[in-house]
Amino acid sequence: MLAATFGRLHGALRPSILLGKTTSTHRTTPYVVVSVKVSPRAIHNTVAASSRNSTNTMRFIDIGANLTDGMFQGQYMGKAYHSPDMTKVLDRAWTAGVEKIIVTAGSLPEAKSALALARTDVGVHPTRCKEIEDSSQGPEAYWDALRVLLTAADGKIVAVGECGLDYDRLEFCDKETQQKWFRRHFELAASFKLPMFLHMRAAAPDFIAILKEHSASFTRGVVHSFDADQEHLEQLLAFPTISIGINGCSLKTDENLAVMAQIPTSRLLLETDSPYCDVRPSHAGKVHVKTSHQAKDKKKYDPELLIKGRNEPCNIVSVFEVVTGYRLVQDTEAFADDIFDNTIRMFFQQATM
């Protein structure tokens, strides 16, 4: 359900997984997210080791983190630098107040395994739509496999996506193919009455036109990692059930910040897109970041510290601080609760929490 681009994850599908413990009515035990690259026994051990109460009074849901990325297994560009450190990553997230994380799995086999463990969403990233066309079994057989996952999921799939249009990387998939399969995702959303997790990059006019064509075919959705201009924001907000997802890549420039400030609180969701899209020193929003974490280069790995250049879910606090700082929010705890509730309504309103 999150925006993982072709260069970040190499699986054909972009399903997201979530594991968690039962919550109470107000303060909750943090939801536990795990990489589906480990065995069920290892997952159980990770859950047991990482589930603990947050020291932060504010609650966050990271709607997009690529925790199946090799970096969290210690692998960088095919080279091993350290041992897997998911437990430490999760510990830092819970301490920061993160209670739920939606994690992107990288392949169809991983998605099938995740269904035995977690809530999931299923779809095909726009830059990977060519894989549908080139499937050895034919495109309709490929598509049928998605429907099988949705049908057999027994309520564990929480959204259709990631899907949409990405014209920045047409070398991976041409416009016509992207548009064809983007339209087909609306069929899934309508059939299974699920929200949509949407990707829009350098394609706003066509993306919005297709949304208009299919506005009756989906109940709600989020345009994640939003970085478009004011005009396109207004056009998206004209759809009453569309929300906007913000991460570090949404906060790079003064224009980005000004546009972000126009998003109604009731339509705002937060994400990290870990291990990518952190708030960097060159970003205009950096001046609003108050919370810092000590980090070391991966060559000098310390399990108690973050790794330079690798974003983590705990850094959702930085995104929150930029958003609230620029918007001059006074009651930050109430604002955090509002965004938390927005996310519950978007993805989990029909789920048993």
C-alpha positions in Angstrom: 0.0 0.0 0.0 2.9 2.3 -0.1 4.9 3.9 -2.8 7.7 1.7 -3.5 9.2 2.5 -6.9 10.9 0.1 -9.3 14.3 1.2 -8.2 13.4 0.4 -4.6 11.7 -3.0 -4.7 12.0 -5.5 -7.4 8.8 -7.6 -7.0 6.1 -7.4 -9.5 3.4 -6.7 -6.9 3.3 -4.1 -4.2 1.2 -5.6 -1.4 1.5 -4.1 2.1 1.4 -6.1 5.3 0.6 -5.3 8.9 0.8 -7.3 12.0 -0.4 -6.2 15.4 -1.8 -6.9 18.9 -5.3 -6.0 20.0 -5.6 -2.4 21.0 -7.4 -0.7 23.9 -9.8 2.2 23.6 -7.1 5.0 23.9 -3.5 4.1 24.5 -2.6 1.0 22.5 0.0 -1.6 22.5 2.1 -0.9 19.3 1.3 -2.8 16.2 4.2 -5.0 15.2 5.4 -5.0 11.6 7.8 -7.6 10.3 9.6 -8.4 7.1 8.1 -11.3 5.2 11.6 -12.4 4.3 11.9 -14.2 7.6 10.2 -17.4 8.7 7.0 -17.5 10.7 9.0 -18.6 13.8 11.4 -15.7 13.3 8.5 -13.4 12.9 7.0 -14.6 16.2 10.3 -13.9 17.9 10.5 -10.5 16.4 7.0 -9.7 17.6 7.7 -10.9 21.1 11.0 -8.9 21.3 9.7 -5.7 19.9 6.2 -5.2 21.4 6.5 -2.6 24.1 4.8 0.7 25.2 5.9 3.9 23.6 7.4 6.7 25.7 5.8 9.2 23.3 2.3 10.4 24.2 1.5 11.0 20.5 0.3 8.1 18.3 1.4 7.6 14.7 0.6 5.3 11.8 3.2 5.0 9.1 1.2 4.3 6.0 4.2 3.3 4.0 7.5 1.6 4.9 9.6 -0.7 2.7 10.7 -2.9 5.5 11.3 -5.8 3.2 14.1 -3.8 1.5 17.5 -5.5 1.8 18.9 -2.6 3.8 17.0 -3.9 6.8 18.7 -7.2 6.3 22.1 -5.4 6.2 22.4 -5.6 2.4 23.3 -2.5 0.4 23.6 -2.7 -3.4 24.2 -6.5 -3.0 26.9 -6.2 -0.4 26.5 -7.2 3.3 27.5 -4.6 5.9 25.7 -5.8 9.0 23.3 -8.4 10.4 19.5 -8.0 10.1 18.3 -5.4 12.6 14.5 -5.4 12.3 14.0 -5.7 16.1 16.1 -2.6 16.7 14.3 -0.7 13.9 10.9 -1.6 15.4 12.1 -0.8 19.0 13.0 2.7 17.8 9.6 3.1 16.0 7.6 2.1 19.1 9.7 4.4 21.3 8.8 7.3 18.9 5.1 6.6 19.2 4.5 4.6 16.1 1.7 2.1 16.7 1.1 0.7 13.2 3.2 0.4 10.1 2.0 -0.7 6.7 4.8 -2.6 5.1 5.3 -3.3 1.4 6.1 -6.9 0.4 8.1 -7.3 -2.8 6.7 -10.3 -4.7 3.6 -12.4 -5.3 5.1 -15.4 -3.2 5.8 -13.0 -0.3 2.3 -11.6 -0.6 0.8 -15.1 -0.3 2.9 -15.8 2.7 1.9 -12.5 4.3 -1.8 -13.4 4.0 -1.2 -16.1 6.6 0.2 -13.5 9.0 -1.1 -10.1 8.4 -3.4 -7.6 6.7 -2.4 -6.9 3.1 -3.1 -4.8 0.0 -2.6 -6.1 -3.5 -1.9 -4.3 -6.8 0.7 -3.6 -9.4 3.0 -0.5 -9.4 2.6 1.6 -12.6 6.3 1.1 -13.5 5.8 -2.6 -13.4 2.6 -2.9 -15.5 4.7 -4.2 -18.4 5.2 -7.4 -16.4 1.4 -8.0 -16.7 1.6 -7.8 -20.5 4.7 -10.0 -20.6 3.5 -12.6 -18.2 4.2 -16.1 -19.6 0.7 -17.2 -18.7 -0.8 -14.1 -20.4 -2.0 -10.8 -18.9 -5.5 -12.0 -17.9 -4.0 -15.0 -16.0 -1.7 -12.6 -14.2 -4.7 -10.4 -13.3 -6.7 -13.4 -12.2 -4.0 -14.2 -9.7 -4.6 -10.9 -8.1 -8.3 -11.6 -7.9 -7.6 -15.0 -6.3 -5.5 -13.3 -3.6 -8.3 -10.9 -2.9 -11.0 -13.6 -2.9 -9.1 -15.9 -0.6 -7.8 -13.3 1.8 -10.7 -13.6 4.3 -10.7 -9.9 5.1 -6.9 -9.5 5.4 -6.5 -7.2 2.4 -7.0 -3.6 3.4 -6.6 -1.8 0.0 -6.1 -2.1 -3.7 -2.7 -0.8 -4.9 -0.2 0.5 -5.2 -1.5 1.6 -8.5 -1.5 4.8 -10.6 0.6 6.6 -13.2 4.4 7.4 -13.2 5.6 9.3 -16.2 9.0 9.9 -14.7 10.1 6.4 -15.6 8.5 5.6 -18.9 11.6 3.5 -19.8 10.0 0.8 -17.6 6.5 1.0 -18.8 4.8 3.3 -21.5 1.9 5.6 -20.8 -0.7 3.5 -22.6 0.1 0.4 -20.7 0.1 2.2 -17.4 -3.2 3.8 -18.1 -4.8 0.5 -19.2 -3.9 -1.3 -16.0 -4.5 1.6 -13.7 -8.1 1.5 -15.0 -8.3 -2.2 -14.3 -7.5 -1.6 -10.6 -10.8 0.3 -10.2 -12.6 -3.0 -11.1 -10.8 -4.7 -8.1 -11.7 -1.8 -5.8 -15.3 -1.9 -6.8 -15.6 -5.7 -6.6 -14.0 -6.0 -3.2 -15.2 -2.6 -1.8 -11.7 -1.7 -0.8 -9.9 1.7 -0.6 -7.1 2.5 -3.1 -3.5 3.3 -2.5 -2.5 5.6 -5.3 0.7 6.6 -7.0 0.9 9.9 -9.1 4.2 11.1 -10.4 4.6 13.7 -13.2 1.2 12.5 -14.5 -1.4 14.6 -12.8 -3.7 15.5 -15.7 -4.1 11.9 -16.9 -4.2 10.6 -13.4 -7.0 13.0 -12.4 -8.9 12.4 -15.7 -8.9 8.6 -15.0 -10.1 9.3 -11.4 -13.0 11.2 -12.8 -13.8 8.4 -15.2 -14.0 5.9 -12.3 -15.2 8.1 -9.4 -18.1 5.8 -8.8 -15.9 2.7 -8.7 -14.0 3.2 -5.4 -15.1 4.2 -1.9 -11.9 6.1 -0.8 -8.2 6.3 -1.5 -4.9 8.1 -0.7 -2.5 9.7 -3.1 0.7 8.9 -1.4 4.1 10.6 -1.5 2.4 13.7 -2.8 4.6 16.4 -4.4 2.4 18.1 -7.0 1.4 21.7 -7.2 -1.5 23.7 -5.7 -3.7 23.4 -8.8 -3.5 19.6 -8.8 -4.0 19.4 -5.0 -7.2 21.3 -5.4 -8.3 19.0 -8.2 -7.6 15.9 -6.1 -9.4 17.4 -3.1 -12.5 17.9 -5.3 -12.9 14.1 -4.8 -14.5 14.0 -1.4 -13.0 10.6 -0.4 -9.4 11.2 -1.5 -6.7 11.8 1.1 -3.1 13.0 0.7 0.0 11.1 2.0 3.0 13.2 3.0 6.6 12.1 3.5 10.1 13.7 3.4 10.0 13.8 -0.4 6.8 15.9 -0.1 8.7 18.6 1.8 11.7 19.4 -0.3 11.0 22.9 -1.5 9.2 26.1 -0.3 6.5 25.4 -2.8 6.1 21.9 -1.5 5.6 23.3 2.0 3.1 25.9 0.9 1.0 23.3 -0.9 1.2 20.9 2.0 -0.2 23.6 4.3 -3.4 23.7 2.1 -4.2 20.1 2.8 -7.2 20.0 5.2 -6.3 18.2 8.4 -9.2 15.7 7.8 -7.6 14.7 4.5 -3.9 14.3 5.7 -2.0 11.0 6.2 1.7 10.5 7.1 4.4 8.1 5.9 8.1 7.6 5.8 8.6 5.4 2.7 11.6 3.9 4.6 14.4 3.3 3.9 13.9 6.2 1.4 12.3 9.7 1.5 13.8 11.0 4.7 13.8 14.7 5.5 17.3 15.8 4.5 19.4 18.8 5.4 18.9 20.2 1.9 15.1 20.2 2.2 13.2 23.4 2.9 11.3 21.6 5.7 14.4 20.6 7.7 14.4 23.9 9.7 11.2 22.6 11.5 12.7 19.3 12.6 13.3 19.3 16.4 13.9 15.6 17.0 17.3 14.0 15.9 18.7 10.5 16.1 22.4 9.8 16.2 23.4 7.9 13.1 26.6 6.1 11.9 27.8 5.0 8.5 26.9 1.4 7.7 30.6 0.6 7.6 30.7 1.4 11.3 27.4 -0.3 12.2 26.1 0.2 15.8 22.8 -1.6 16.4 21.8 1.1 18.9 22.0 3.9 16.3 20.4 4.7 13.0 22.3 4.2 9.8 23.2 7.3 7.7 21.2 7.3 4.5 18.7 4.7 5.7 15.3 6.1 6.7 13.3 4.3 9.4 9.7 4.5 10.6 10.8 6.4 13.8 11.5 9.3 11.5 7.8 9.8 11.0 8.2 12.2 13.9 10.4 14.4 11.6 7.7 14.5 9.0 5.1 15.4 11.7 7.4 18.2 13.0 7.8 19.7 9.6 4.0 19.6 8.9 3.1 21.0 12.3 5.9 23.5 12.4 5.2 25.0 9.0 1.4 25.0 9.7 2.0 26.7 13.1 -0.1 24.0 14.8 -0.5 24.8 18.5 -2.1 21.6 19.9 0.2 19.0 18.3 -1.2 16.1 20.3 -4.7 16.8 19.1 -3.3 17.2 15.5 -1.5 13.8 15.8 -4.8 12.2 17.0 -6.7 13.6 14.1 -4.2 12.1 11.6 -4.2 8.8 13.4 -8.0 8.7 13.2 -7.9 9.7 9.5 -5.7 6.6 8.9 -7.9 4.3 10.8 -10.9 5.4 8.8 -9.0 5.0 5.5 -7.6 1.6 5.9 -9.0 -0.1 9.0 -12.5 1.0 9.5 -13.8 -2.5 8.5 -11.0 -4.4 10.3 -11.0 -5.9 13.7 -8.4 -3.9 15.7 
